[in-house]
């Protein structure tokens, strides 16, 4: 368990965080995802990706009075305050949507104790989401953020664009930097530059400080204009501290180290309490930002959580 005194929460790390496995070329990664993930999704969707990922439509049609069963998140507070009666925003379907992937490639994402590292899970999701957008005929762009700053891939269409997104994100992942490219900066950039309504996937581990993070208002601001999904990537070791004796733990972002006796039940209980508090804060923060949430675990293939998420989004429609 690592105590990040300034900004981050406590997190379990191995004595020496293992590095990325030999880099998989974008074409190889995409072929693997097409065979292991998209082919399985085809079995459920029969090749029809219409509506996959696409929940509430994005084009405002009218404002009408609230009816029982309407989503609270669609309440138009300005009209409600002006009329004294609750009104909601009613949307019409939009045929073409621009999909944006905001990918956390920072040092905290280069951690994993199961199938893959968190950052590799994030790249897998990016490949699947971009491929689905391409099959749907939509444009897809990407914003990678890490200690090296931001890397922006302008929107494009087709399989070549999917390969470009994967290539650019892998290139950015390998670039060290002095800092300044965190989630807050990426959300601020998106809020200032993305004018046309779109579908945004914010892919991160969303590690929280004890206080409300500065990115919550920015995420809320984005969700007012766009359809935003928070894709949270977790490793099981971040949820439950294993009993592994004494460990030397190192923060991958600051280099700070600490010794910890994980065989002590009091230590594991304290860690469990910290995890519960973190989960409550994060759930409160994402609820306040009014975004949908998809959780991915490094120990699990992404097909099942994607299908559950899709069914939930279709139910919202």
N, C-alpha and C positions, 0 to 999 in steps of 0.2 A: 504494500500500500504506500503510495507516494504522496507526500504532503506538498502540494503546490501552494506556497504561502501567498502568492500575489494574485493570481488570476484563475487558475484552474482548480478543479476538484481533485479529490483523492482518486487514484486509479492504480490498479495492480499492473505491474510491468515485470518482465523477466529480468534476470541479472544483466544480460546484454541483449537489447532488442535485436531480433534477427533481421537481416536485411531483406530486400526484395529478392525473390527467386529470379533466376535468369529471365531477362525481359522477353515477353511473348510479343512477337510482331503483331501489329494491328490486324493484318489479314488472317493470321493464325488464330488470334483471339476471336475474331468475328466468325470464322468458320466453326470454331468450337462452340460458340454461343448458339449459332444457327442449328447445330446438330444436337446439342444437349439441352437447350432451353427453348428456342423458338419452334423447333420441331415438336416438342412436347406440348407447347401452347397451341400449336396447330391442331393437335389431337382434340383439344377442348373447344377450340374456336372454329375449327374447320377452315382455317385460312382467312376467316373474316375478322379483321382487326378493327372494324368500325366500332367505335365506342370503347375500345380498350384504352385504359388510362383516362379517357375523356369523361369527366363527371359533369358538373354544372356547366352549361354552355356559357359563352363569354360575351355575347352581344346583347346589350340591354334593349328590351322591347317596350316595356311599360312599367309603371309603378301602380300597384293596386293594394286594396286593403287586405290586411292579414286574415287568413282563414286557418282553422284548426288543422294541424299537420304540416304547415309551412315551416321551412327551416328558419331558425332564429338568426342564423348568420346572414340571411338575405334581407333583414329589416333595413329599410332606408330611414336612418335616424333623423335626417334633415326634414324629410316630408312628414315623418311622425311628429316631430316637434312643432312643425308649422300648422298641422291640421288638428293635432290633439288626438288622432286615431292612428293605430299602428298600421303602417304600410310596408310592403316588401317589394323588392326589385324582381321583376319577371324577365327572364331571358329567352331569346330565340336561339335556335341552333346556328352555329357558325361552321361553314363547310371547310374552311382552311384555318389551321391554327399553327402558330409558330411555337415550337417546343424549345425551351432553354434548360440546359443542364448546368447547375452551379455545383462544382465538384471540389470538396475539401481534400487537398493533397498535402496537408501539413504533416509535421513529424508525428503527431499523436495518432494519425491514421496508419502509420507504418508499424502496426502492432497486431499480433494474432497468435492464437495458441491452437487453432483447429485447422480447418480446411484451407483457408487462405488468410492473408492479412486483410485488415479493414480496407485499405486503399485498393487492394485487388478486388474485393467485393464491390467497392464503389465503381471501379472501371467496368466490371461485369454488368452492373446495372446500367451504366451509361451506354454500353454497347447494345443491350437489349432495348432500352427505351428509345435510343436513336434509330434502331432498326425498325421498331414498331411505328415510329413517326414516319420513316421513309416508306414503309408499306402503306401507310395511311395517306401518303401523298403530301405530307406536311413538311415544312422546313424545320431544321433543327440546328441550334447553335449551342455553344458551351462557354462557360467562364470557369477556369481553374484558378484556385487560390491556394497559396502556400507561403512559406517564409521567403520565397523568391518573388512574391508579388502576385499580380494577376496575369492570366493569359486568356485572351478572348478569341474565340473562333466564330466568325460571322455566320449567320444562318445560311443553310444550303439544303439541297434536296438530293435524294438518291443514295445508293450504296457507297459511292465515292466520298460523300460527305460524312457518312458514318465512320469510314476508315480515317478520314482527316481528323475528326473529333478524337478518336482513340489515339492517333499518332501524336497530335498536339498535346494531349493530356499526359501521355507517357513521357514526352520530351520535357514538359514542364516539371514533372515529378522528379526528374534527375537533376534539376538545377538547384544548387544551394543558394541561399539568400540571407540577408541580414534581418529580415522580418518586414512587417507592414502589409501582409497580404491575407489577413484573417477574414473570418466570416463577416464581421461588421463591414469591412471595406468592400467585400464582394457584393453584399446586399445593397450598400449605398450606391455602388456603381450601377447595379441593375435598376435601382429605383430612379436614378437620374437619366439613364440612357434608353431603357426599354419603354418606348412610348405606346406601341401597339399592343393591345391585349394579347396575352399568350398563356401557355401552360408552362409553369416553372417547377422544376424538381431541384430542391436544395438538398444535396447529398453530403452528410457530415456525421460525425459522432456526437456533435452538440454537447461537448463537455462544458459544464456550467460552473461559474464562480458562485460563492455563497450568496451574493446579492443577485438581483435580476440583471441578466446580461444586457449590454448596450444594443445588441442586435434585435431584441424583441420589437421595439417600435418600428425598426426598418422592415422587419418581416411582416408586421401588421400593415404597414404602408403599402407593401407590394401586394398583399392579399386583397386589398381594396380594389386594385386595378386589374390584377391577374388572378388566374387559378393557380394556387401555390400548394405544392405537396412537399412536406418535410420528410426526406428519406433518411432515417436514422440507421447508422451502421454500428453494430455492437459486437464485441467478442465476449463469450461466456465468462472468461476470467475477470471481466470488468464488473460482472454482476455478483459473483461469488468467489471469495478469496479461498484458494485451495490450501489444505494443510500440507505444506512442503518443507517444514523446518525453517531455518534461518536463510533469508535471501538478501542479496544486495540489489536494491532496486534503483534504477536510473531514469530520470525524466529525459525523454528524447528531445525535448525542446530547449530546456535550460541546462542540461547536464548535471543537475543536482542529484545527489545520491543519498540513500539512507538504508540502514540495516533494519530488517524486520523479522521477528520470530512468528511465522505464520502458523506454527503448531500451537500457539497460545490461544485457547478458546476466547479469551477476552478480546484479543486482537481481531479475530474473525467476527465476533459479535459487534465490535465497534465499526468494522468495515461494513457489515450488513446494515447497520443503522445509517451510516453515511450514504450508502447506495439508495436506501429507501427515501432519505431526505432529498437526494439528488433527483430521483425519479419523480417525486412530488413536485419539485420546483420546475423540472422540465415540462411535465404535463401541464402545469399551470401556465408556463410561458407559451407553449404552443397553442393552448386553448385561447390565451389572450390575443395571440397573433391571428387567430381564426384561420388556421391551415389544416389540411388533412395530413395524416401521418402514416407512413409505411415503415415498418421496422424490419431490418435485415440482420441476420446473425451469421457470423463467419463460419459457424459449424454446419450451416444448412444451405442446400441449393436454393436458388432464388425463385424457382417455379411456384412452389406452394404459396409463399407470401404474396407473390404477384397476383395469383388467381384469387386469393381471399380479398386482396385490395380491390381488384377489378369488380368483383361481385358487390362489394360494399359501395363502390362508386356508382355502379349501375343502379343500385337500390336508392341512392340519393337522388338520382335523376327522376 
